[in-house]
Amino acid sequence: MNDLDTGMKTRREVLGDEHVDRAAANAGSFGKPWQEFITRYAWGGAWSRPGIDRRMRSAVTLTALISMRAENEIGMHVRAALRNGLTVEEITEIFIHTAVYAGVPASNSAFAVARKVLEDEGALPPATD
């Protein structure tokens, strides 16, 4: 299996078929090379390496995304973290711990994104406030 095949397998396992199919369908001719690049190198390379499991990769990824305030990616990777076995409590602690190093505003924004995703996924009761 080459890196592109490995990447597609890993990407589907982590993000789900629906997300991957939607990304491919929306890529068009402009985005197709980008989708192939991230599938080959992010998913077939970094995410498929030995040494740490997917739970740990999700934790590291969330920390990096919070630090960069990459809100669009945070939502996707909160879903991935749940798929990879992180609990809501662990995700919460990752966000709190990251605030110390990346700043409260970055984690505050991430909490807002994560809350919506966790509600949508049925991992939290709907907000009442």
C-alpha positions in Angstrom: 0.0 0.0 0.0 1.4 3.4 -0.9 1.2 6.6 1.2 -1.9 7.8 -0.7 -3.7 4.6 -0.1 -2.6 4.4 3.5 -3.5 8.0 4.0 -7.0 7.5 2.6 -7.6 4.5 4.8 -6.4 6.4 7.9 -8.3 9.6 7.0 -11.5 7.7 6.6 -11.0 5.8 9.9 -10.3 9.1 11.8 -12.6 11.6 10.1 -15.3 9.3 8.8 -16.4 8.5 5.2 -19.0 11.3 5.1 -16.4 14.0 5.9 -13.8 12.6 3.4 -16.4 12.1 0.6 -17.7 15.7 1.2 -14.1 17.1 1.1 -13.4 15.2 -2.2 -16.7 16.3 -3.8 -16.1 19.9 -2.9 -12.5 20.1 -3.9 -13.0 20.6 -7.6 -10.1 20.8 -10.0 -8.5 23.6 -7.9 -8.6 21.7 -4.6 -7.9 18.2 -5.8 -4.1 18.5 -5.6 -4.5 19.9 -2.1 -6.7 17.0 -1.0 -4.2 14.5 -2.5 -1.3 16.3 -0.7 -2.9 16.2 2.8 -4.1 12.7 2.3 -0.6 11.5 1.3 1.5 13.5 3.8 -0.7 14.3 6.7 -2.8 11.1 6.8 -0.4 8.7 5.0 2.7 10.2 6.7 2.3 11.8 10.1 -1.0 10.1 11.2 0.1 6.7 10.1 3.5 6.6 11.8 4.3 4.2 14.6 5.2 5.4 18.1 2.0 7.0 19.4 -1.6 5.9 19.1 -4.4 7.9 17.5 -5.7 9.1 20.9 -2.4 10.8 21.5 -2.3 12.1 18.0 -5.7 13.6 18.5 -4.6 15.3 21.8 -1.5 16.7 20.2 -3.5 17.9 17.1 -6.1 19.6 19.2 -3.4 21.4 21.2 -1.7 22.6 18.0 -5.0 23.8 16.5 -6.1 25.6 19.6 -2.7 27.4 19.7 -3.1 28.5 16.1 -6.8 29.4 16.7 -7.7 27.2 13.7 -11.4 27.1 14.5 -12.5 25.4 11.3 -10.1 22.5 11.9 -10.8 22.3 15.7 -14.4 21.2 15.1 -13.3 18.5 12.7 -10.7 17.3 15.1 -13.0 17.3 18.1 -15.1 14.8 16.1 -11.9 12.8 15.3 -10.9 12.8 19.0 -14.2 11.3 19.9 -13.7 8.7 17.2 -10.2 8.0 18.5 -11.5 7.3 22.0 -10.9 10.6 23.8 -13.7 11.4 26.3 -15.4 14.7 26.7 -13.6 15.1 30.0 -10.2 14.5 28.4 -11.0 17.0 25.6 -12.0 19.5 28.2 -8.7 19.0 30.1 -6.7 19.4 26.9 -8.4 22.7 26.2 -7.8 23.9 29.8 -4.2 22.8 29.8 -3.6 24.4 26.4 -4.9 27.8 27.8 -1.9 28.0 30.1 0.5 27.8 27.2 -1.5 29.2 24.2 -3.7 31.7 26.0 -7.1 31.9 27.4 -8.6 33.6 24.3 -7.4 30.8 22.1 -8.9 28.1 24.3 -12.1 30.1 24.9 -12.7 30.2 21.2 -11.9 26.5 20.9 -14.4 25.7 23.7 -17.2 27.5 21.8 -16.5 25.4 18.7 -16.1 22.2 20.6 -19.3 22.7 22.6 -21.3 23.0 19.4 -19.6 19.9 17.9 -20.1 17.9 21.1 -23.7 18.8 21.3 -24.2 17.9 17.6 -22.5 14.5 18.2 -24.8 13.9 21.2 -21.8 13.9 23.6 -23.3 16.8 25.6 -26.8 17.8 26.4 -28.0 20.8 24.5 -27.1 24.2 26.0 -29.7 25.9 28.1 -28.0 29.2 28.5 
